[in-house]
Amino acid sequence: MSWNVTSSRAHIRKWWGTLGFRLTAGYAISGLLTVFFATAGLYVVLITNLDRSTNLFLADKVNVLQTMLHERPNDVDALREEIELESAARRYERFYIRLLDSQGNLLMATPGMADQVDLQQLTAKTLARPNHAIAMTGKKGRAFRVISVALPVGSPPTEQDSVQIAVDISQEEELLARYRRWFGAIMLGTFVIFPVAGYQIARRGIRPVEEMATTARHISSSNLHERILPDGYPVELASLADTFNQMLDRLEESFERISRFSADIAHDLRTPVNNIRGEAEVALARARTVDEYRDVLGSCLEEAVRLSDLIGDLLFLARAESPLTYLHRASVDVSELLSGVREYYEASAAEGGISLTTTVTPEPVIAELDRTLIQRAVGNLIANAVAHTPPGGMVALRADADSAAIRIEISDTGEGIPHEALPKVFDRFYRVDTSRSQASGGTGLGLSIVQSIMTLHGGRAEITSQPGQGTRVTLHIPIEEPQNAIRKAN
């Protein structure tokens, strides 16, 4: 029993949490409230107008009697016609009038008034509130509106004389009762119609969302090519579909790049591991001399260094994305830094027949930088330039600065990069040459590391290239005041 209750509650919570139910409830409640307040407002207006009409009728009768008594005080026939005959001519909204002297003696009354109206109750009610229209119930259950006004009607007339008027408002009460019945029927109908109509509207409204969700559920790593077709969708959902499709484009591109990288990195990892294994197996196949073992160990060490560099690059990129990464900022002379990096790569450049030059401004270029990371970024660019520049070519380093940023430029006269590849060269795992040989660009992490280092410094890297003429990479590093430096290590 407890399980059934828990399951029912969970089902209700799930049902309540659906967008379709919330939209249906919103439409139904809004419609019900609109009909209720509109109908109730009309009912209030109707009551107000009926009461006003009855009050105006009573005021008009009082005014007529007052005028007759003032202008023709002795015209008893006219007064009798007004009191006795006019009411008898009415079929529905009948009224009754009686005249009383100062002693409360009856002077004149509409025939049948005593049969319809409780005169003692009328006197008591009007005595408490003279000159005000008051509702009361007659002897036969009919509704009346009564009023008592002081008028000089006696002989001789005095200020204590009075006129009492009662108007039958039963027709008005029946009208209001019919209105209330219609009101109840309308509200009952809306309780049935509005939820159904709201549900249909909600279903139509969320159908595009369900279609988008269905498409999204079908998308997996094996069919990232599927897209949501925004044709016929509302503007808001069409924009959402376009945004979702753009996200899928980026995911598909990244997934393909990672897939290519997985194959490349597997090969790059397998090659040195197989080399180490092969060297070790050959060395252990029979007894060797010390020199032979030394050669094997040297070869294994080279492969181990290659593996270590590859793993180090991957770990660096992973750490660079962490928000907890700190820069070890210090005052760095950029000119001196470039000179040191040039000296480090000068031997390997000269071995390939490539000249390596440095051009800096006469004034020292000093900035708060992480020296190790900037050296690594510049070193990656120089190594890349040397690897893609033929013998007899040149790699040039240049640095300058203004009040906002430092610019470090590495240019070469090498083979260049195709125009269609330029937007992607800083992407992780991307290689212009898709072959797996180290000479063609390794795993494609070098330029990604450069861009990550620039991002950590709040800067950026830009690249321009002409196939067959060379490539230029410019590092833009903002100059930070010491008080504004961030992510500085202790």
C-alpha positions in Angstrom: 0.0 0.0 0.0 2.8 2.4 0.9 4.5 1.6 -2.4 1.3 2.5 -4.3 1.0 5.8 -2.5 4.6 6.7 -3.2 4.3 5.7 -6.8 1.1 7.8 -7.2 2.8 10.8 -5.6 5.8 10.4 -7.9 3.4 10.2 -10.9 1.5 13.3 -9.9 4.8 15.2 -9.4 6.0 14.1 -12.8 2.6 15.1 -14.4 2.6 18.4 -12.6 6.2 19.1 -13.8 5.3 18.7 -17.5 5.2 21.8 -19.7 2.0 20.7 -21.3 0.2 20.5 -18.0 1.5 23.9 -16.9 0.4 25.5 -20.1 -3.0 23.8 -20.0 -3.5 24.9 -16.4 -2.4 28.4 -17.2 -4.8 28.7 -20.2 -7.7 27.1 -18.2 -7.2 29.2 -15.1 -6.8 32.4 -17.2 -10.0 31.6 -19.2 -12.0 30.7 -16.1 -10.9 33.9 -14.2 -11.7 36.0 -17.3 -15.2 34.6 -17.7 -15.8 34.7 -13.9 -14.8 38.3 -13.5 -16.5 39.4 -16.7 -19.8 37.7 -15.8 -19.6 38.8 -12.1 -18.9 42.3 -13.3 -21.9 42.3 -15.5 -24.0 41.0 -12.6 -22.8 43.8 -10.4 -23.6 46.3 -13.1 -27.1 44.9 -13.6 -27.9 45.0 -9.8 -26.6 48.6 -9.7 -28.7 49.7 -12.6 -31.8 48.0 -11.3 -31.4 49.5 -7.9 -30.8 52.9 -9.5 -33.9 52.6 -11.7 -36.1 51.7 -8.7 -34.7 54.5 -6.6 -35.3 57.0 -9.4 -38.9 55.7 -9.7 -39.5 56.2 -6.0 -37.9 59.7 -6.1 -40.0 60.5 -9.1 -43.3 59.5 -7.3 -42.3 61.5 -4.2 -41.6 64.5 -6.5 -45.0 64.1 -8.2 -46.9 63.9 -5.0 -45.0 66.9 -3.5 -45.8 68.9 -6.6 -49.5 68.1 -6.5 -49.8 68.8 -2.8 -48.0 72.1 -3.3 -49.7 73.4 -6.4 -53.2 71.8 -6.0 -53.7 71.0 -2.3 -57.5 70.7 -2.6 -57.6 68.6 -5.8 -58.5 65.3 -4.1 -59.6 63.6 -7.3 -56.2 64.1 -9.0 -54.5 62.9 -5.8 -56.8 59.8 -5.7 -56.1 59.1 -9.3 -52.4 59.2 -8.7 -52.6 57.0 -5.7 -55.4 54.5 -6.4 -55.8 54.3 -10.2 -52.4 54.5 -11.7 -51.0 51.6 -9.7 -54.0 49.4 -10.7 -53.2 50.1 -14.4 -49.8 48.4 -14.0 -49.5 44.7 -14.4 -46.0 43.9 -13.3 -44.1 46.7 -11.6 -46.9 47.7 -9.3 -46.5 50.3 -6.5 -48.5 51.2 -3.4 -48.9 54.6 -1.7 -50.5 55.6 1.5 -50.9 59.1 3.2 -50.7 59.5 7.0 -51.4 62.5 9.1 -49.3 63.5 12.1 -51.2 61.1 14.4 -50.5 58.2 12.1 -54.1 58.1 10.8 -54.6 56.8 7.3 -55.8 59.5 4.9 -55.6 57.7 1.6 -54.1 54.4 0.3 -53.7 52.3 -2.8 -56.3 49.5 -2.7 -54.8 46.1 -1.7 -51.7 47.6 -0.1 -52.5 46.0 3.3 -52.8 42.6 1.6 -49.4 42.8 0.0 -47.2 44.8 2.4 -46.7 44.3 6.2 -47.6 47.9 7.2 -46.1 47.6 10.7 -42.8 46.3 9.3 -42.8 49.1 6.7 -43.4 51.8 9.4 -40.7 50.3 11.6 -38.1 50.1 8.8 -38.8 53.6 7.4 -38.9 55.2 10.8 -35.3 54.0 11.4 -34.2 55.4 8.0 -36.5 58.1 6.7 -36.0 59.4 3.1 -34.0 56.2 2.2 -35.2 53.4 0.0 -35.2 50.1 1.9 -35.6 46.5 0.7 -38.2 44.3 2.5 -40.3 41.2 1.9 -44.1 41.4 1.6 -46.7 39.2 3.1 -46.8 36.8 0.1 -43.0 36.6 -0.2 -42.7 39.2 -2.9 -39.8 41.7 -2.8 -40.5 45.4 -2.3 -38.5 48.6 -2.1 -40.1 51.1 0.3 -39.5 54.7 1.3 -41.2 57.1 3.8 -41.0 60.9 3.2 -42.4 63.8 5.3 -45.0 65.7 3.3 -47.8 68.0 4.4 -50.9 65.9 3.5 -53.2 66.3 6.5 -56.0 68.7 7.1 -54.6 71.0 8.3 -51.2 70.0 6.8 -48.3 69.7 9.3 -44.6 68.8 9.0 -45.3 65.5 10.8 -47.5 64.2 8.0 -45.9 61.5 5.8 -46.2 59.5 2.6 -45.2 55.9 2.4 -44.4 54.2 -1.0 -43.8 50.6 -1.7 -42.7 49.3 -5.2 -43.0 45.6 -6.2 -39.5 44.6 -7.5 -40.3 40.8 -7.8 -39.6 41.0 -11.6 -36.2 42.4 -10.9 -35.4 39.6 -8.4 -36.6 37.0 -10.9 -34.3 38.6 -13.6 -31.4 38.4 -11.2 -32.2 34.8 -10.3 -32.2 33.8 -14.0 -28.9 35.6 -14.4 -27.4 33.7 -11.5 -28.6 30.4 -13.0 -27.0 31.3 -16.3 -23.9 32.4 -14.5 -23.6 29.0 -12.9 -24.3 27.2 -16.2 -21.6 29.3 -18.0 -19.0 28.6 -15.2 -19.8 24.9 -15.3 -19.4 24.9 -19.1 -16.1 26.8 -18.9 -14.8 24.3 -16.3 -15.2 21.6 -18.9 -14.5 23.5 -22.2 -11.5 25.6 -21.1 -9.2 22.7 -19.8 -9.9 20.7 -23.0 -9.3 23.8 -25.3 -6.2 24.7 -23.2 -4.9 21.2 -23.6 -5.3 21.3 -27.3 -3.6 24.7 -27.5 -0.7 23.5 -25.3 -0.3 20.3 -27.4 -0.1 22.4 -30.5 2.3 24.8 -28.9 4.8 22.2 -27.5 4.6 19.9 -30.5 7.7 21.6 -32.1 9.5 21.2 -28.7 8.7 17.5 -28.7 9.9 17.1 -32.2 13.2 18.8 -31.3 13.5 16.5 -28.2 12.8 13.4 -30.4 15.5 14.5 -32.8 17.9 15.2 -29.9 17.3 11.7 -28.4 18.2 10.1 -31.7 21.5 11.9 -31.9 24.5 10.0 -30.6 28.2 9.7 -31.4 27.4 7.6 -34.4 25.0 10.0 -36.1 26.0 13.5 -35.2 25.1 14.6 -38.7 21.4 14.7 -37.9 19.9 18.2 -37.6 16.6 19.9 -36.5 14.7 21.3 -39.4 13.4 24.8 -38.2 11.0 25.2 -41.1 7.5 26.0 -40.0 8.5 26.6 -36.3 7.7 29.9 -34.5 10.5 32.5 -34.6 11.6 31.7 -31.0 11.8 28.0 -31.6 13.4 28.4 -35.0 16.1 30.4 -33.3 16.6 27.7 -30.7 16.7 25.1 -33.4 19.4 27.1 -35.3 21.4 27.5 -32.1 21.1 23.7 -31.4 22.2 22.9 -35.0 25.2 25.2 -34.6 26.1 23.4 -31.4 25.8 20.1 -33.2 28.1 21.4 -35.9 30.7 22.3 -33.4 30.3 19.0 -31.6 30.6 17.0 -34.8 33.7 18.9 -35.9 35.3 18.4 -32.4 34.3 14.7 -32.3 35.8 14.1 -35.8 38.9 15.9 -34.7 39.2 13.9 -31.5 38.6 10.7 -33.5 41.4 11.6 -35.8 43.6 12.5 -32.9 42.8 9.3 -31.1 44.0 7.4 -34.1 47.1 9.6 -34.4 47.9 9.6 -30.7 47.5 5.8 -30.6 50.0 5.5 -33.4 52.4 8.1 -31.9 52.2 6.2 -28.6 52.5 2.8 -30.1 55.5 3.6 -32.2 57.9 4.5 -29.3 56.5 1.8 -27.2 57.0 -0.8 -29.9 60.5 0.6 -30.5 61.4 0.3 -26.8 59.9 -3.2 -26.7 61.8 -4.3 -29.9 65.1 -2.9 -28.7 64.6 -4.7 -25.3 63.7 -8.0 -26.9 66.6 -7.9 -29.3 69.0 -7.0 -26.5 67.7 -9.8 -24.3 67.8 -12.4 -27.2 71.4 -13.2 -26.4 74.3 -11.9 -24.4 75.6 -8.4 -25.5 78.6 -6.3 -24.9 78.5 -3.3 -22.7 78.6 -1.0 -25.7 75.7 -2.8 -27.3 73.6 -2.5 -24.1 74.6 1.2 -23.9 73.2 1.7 -27.5 70.0 -0.1 -26.7 69.5 2.0 -23.5 70.2 5.2 -25.4 67.7 4.3 -28.1 65.1 3.4 -25.4 65.8 6.7 -23.6 65.2 8.7 -26.8 61.8 7.0 -27.3 61.0 7.6 -23.6 61.8 11.3 -24.0 59.5 11.4 -27.0 56.7 9.8 -25.0 57.3 12.1 -22.1 57.1 15.2 -24.3 53.8 14.0 -25.8 52.3 13.3 -22.4 53.6 16.6 -21.1 51.9 18.5 -23.9 48.6 16.8 -23.1 48.9 17.5 -19.4 49.7 21.1 -20.0 46.6 21.6 -22.2 44.5 20.0 -19.5 45.9 22.2 -16.8 45.6 25.3 -18.9 41.8 24.9 -19.0 41.5 24.7 -15.2 40.4 27.9 -13.5 42.8 27.2 -10.7 45.9 27.5 -13.0 48.2 30.2 -11.7 50.7 32.3 -13.7 54.1 32.8 -12.1 54.4 36.4 -13.2 57.6 38.3 -12.9 59.2 41.3 -14.6 60.5 40.0 -17.9 62.7 41.8 -20.5 61.1 40.5 -23.7 64.2 41.4 -25.8 66.5 39.4 -23.6 64.0 36.5 -23.6 63.9 36.4 -27.4 67.7 36.5 -27.5 67.9 33.5 -25.2 65.3 31.5 -27.2 67.1 32.3 -30.4 70.4 31.1 -29.0 68.8 27.8 -27.9 67.4 27.0 -31.4 70.3 28.6 -33.3 72.2 25.3 -33.6 69.3 23.2 -34.9 68.4 26.0 -37.4 72.0 26.2 -38.6 72.1 22.4 -39.0 69.1 22.8 -41.4 70.7 25.6 -43.3 68.3 28.2 -41.9 69.3 31.6 -40.6 67.7 32.8 -37.3 67.5 36.5 -36.6 66.1 38.8 -33.8 65.0 42.4 -34.1 63.9 44.4 -31.1 63.3 48.0 -30.2 66.2 50.0 -28.7 64.2 50.6 -25.5 63.8 47.6 -23.1 60.4 46.0 -23.4 59.5 45.1 -19.8 56.2 43.3 -18.7 54.8 41.2 -16.0 54.8 37.7 -17.6 55.2 34.0 -16.9 58.7 33.7 -18.3 58.6 29.9 -18.6 55.3 29.8 -20.5 56.3 32.7 -22.9 59.5 30.9 -23.6 57.6 27.7 -24.4 55.2 29.6 -26.7 58.0 31.3 -28.6 60.0 28.0 -28.7 57.0 26.1 -30.2 56.6 28.7 -32.9 60.4 28.7 -33.7 60.5 24.9 -33.8 57.5 24.8 -36.1 58.9 27.5 -38.4 62.3 25.7 -38.6 60.6 22.4 -39.4 58.6 23.9 -42.3 61.3 26.1 -43.8 63.6 24.7 -46.5 67.4 25.1 -46.4 68.5 28.6 -47.3 65.4 30.1 -45.7 65.1 32.4 -42.8 63.2 32.6 -39.5 62.9 36.1 -37.9 62.0 37.1 -34.4 60.7 40.6 -33.7 59.3 42.4 -30.6 57.8 45.8 -30.0 55.4 47.4 -27.6 53.0 50.3 -27.1 51.1 51.5 -24.1 48.5 48.7 -24.3 50.3 45.5 -25.5 53.5 43.7 -26.4 53.8 42.1 -29.8 56.1 39.2 -30.5 56.3 38.2 -34.1 57.8 35.0 -35.6 58.0 34.9 -39.3 59.6 32.4 -41.8 60.1 32.0 -45.5 58.9 28.4 -45.5 56.2 26.4 -47.3 53.3 28.4 -45.9 49.8 27.2 -44.9 46.7 26.9 -47.2 44.1 29.6 -46.8 41.4 27.1 -45.9 43.5 25.7 -43.0 44.3 29.0 -41.4 41.1 29.3 -39.2 41.8 25.9 -37.7 45.6 25.8 -37.1 45.1 26.8 -33.4 42.5 24.1 -32.9 43.6 21.3 -30.7 44.6 18.1 -32.5 44.4 19.8 -35.9 47.2 19.2 -38.4 47.5 20.7 -41.9 49.2 17.5 -43.0 47.0 14.6 -42.0 49.8 12.0 -42.2 51.1 10.6 -39.0 54.8 11.2 -39.4 56.5 13.5 -37.0 58.0 15.5 -39.8 54.5 16.5 -41.0 53.5 18.1 -37.7 53.2 15.5 -35.0 50.0 15.5 -33.0 49.0 19.1 -33.8 49.3 20.3 -30.1 52.1 22.9 -30.6 49.9 25.8 -31.8 47.1 24.8 -29.4 49.6 25.2 -26.5 50.6 28.6 -27.8 47.0 29.8 -27.9 46.4 28.4 -24.4 49.4 30.4 -23.1 48.1 33.5 -24.7 44.7 33.0 -23.2 46.2 32.6 -19.7 47.9 35.9 -20.2 44.8 37.6 -21.5 46.2 37.9 -25.0 45.8 36.2 -28.4 47.7 34.7 -31.2 47.2 35.7 -34.9 48.5 34.0 -38.0 48.9 35.0 -41.6 50.4 32.9 -44.4 50.9 32.7 -48.1 51.5 29.2 -49.5 55.1 29.0 -50.9 56.1 32.3 -49.4 56.0 31.8 -45.6 54.1 32.3 -42.4 53.9 35.0 -39.8 52.5 34.4 -36.2 52.0 37.5 -33.9 51.5 37.2 -30.2 49.6 40.0 -28.6 50.2 40.2 -24.8 48.5 43.0 -22.8 50.7 45.0 -20.5 49.5 44.7 -17.0 50.1 47.2 -14.2 51.4 45.4 -11.1 48.3 46.3 -9.0 46.1 44.8 -11.7 48.0 41.6 -12.1 46.0 38.5 -11.6 46.6 34.8 -11.0 50.1 35.6 -9.6 51.7 32.7 -7.7 52.9 33.2 -4.1 
